[in-house]
Amino acid sequence: TLESALYRAGLGPVAGVDEVGRGACAGPLVVAACVLGPNRLEGLAALDDSKKLNENERERLYPLIRRYALAYHVVYIPSVEVDR
């Protein structure tokens, strides 16, 4: 994978970033980033876009991400701030 090649070249770790929100008129913008180690867990292998996951899948993956992520962060930006 591209991620593996970056690690081999000494350019890791790699952060995965995803957002949700449809612009200021539809509500807030939420952006999340997560850094996993080079040895991905099998249980997280299918995680590439949160929009593809249903609520049950997100709930199942959440504790795995919190436990095994090297780092993660979520930012909530209210629509009034997006409008500025």
N, C-alpha and C positions, 0 to 999 in steps of 0.2 A: 504494500500500500504506500501511498504518498507519505503518510505519517511515519511508517517504518523507515523509509528512505531518509526522511529528515532526521530521525533519531540516529541512524547510522552515520550521517554526515555531521553529527554533533550539533544539530540545529533544534533539538527538542528542549523542553517539552512543547507539545502542540495543544493549544486551547481550542475547544469547540465552542462556537457562539451561535445562539439562536435568539430570535425575537418573536414577540407576538404583539399585535396591535394593528389597527387599520387606519391610523391617523387620528388627529386631534378630535374630529367630529364623532368618532366612534368610541372614544375612550382613551385610556392611558396606553403607554408603550411600556412593555416589560422586556428587558434584555437579560439574558443569562449566559455565563461563560463557565466552562468546566475543563479542568486539566486532569487527564488520566495518565497513568504511567505507561511505559512502552509495552508492558504485558497486559493487554486488555483482558478483562474478565469475559468469559463466554456469555454470561448473563446480560452483558451490556453490548454485545457485538452488533445487535440490530439497531442500536440507538444512533440515529443520524439526523433525525428531524422530529422535534416534539409534536409537530402538527400531524404526523402520521400515527401517533399513539392515541389510543382511547384512554379514558379516565382510569380504568383498571390497570392498564399497562404503565401509565405514569405513576400511579400509586405503588406498583410493584417495584419499579426501578428506583424510586426516590431514596429508600434506605440504602440500596446498593451504591448509588452515586455518593451519598453523604459519607458512607463508610470507606469507600475506596478511592475517591477523588483526591488528588494531590492538593487541589484547590478548586473552589467554585465561588461564584458571586452572582447575585441577582440584583438588578437595578429597576426600580419602578419610577417612571416619569409621568406625572399627571398631565392630562391634556392641556391645561393652561400653560404649563411650562413648554410643552411641545409647540404651542402656538406662538411663543415669543420669538 
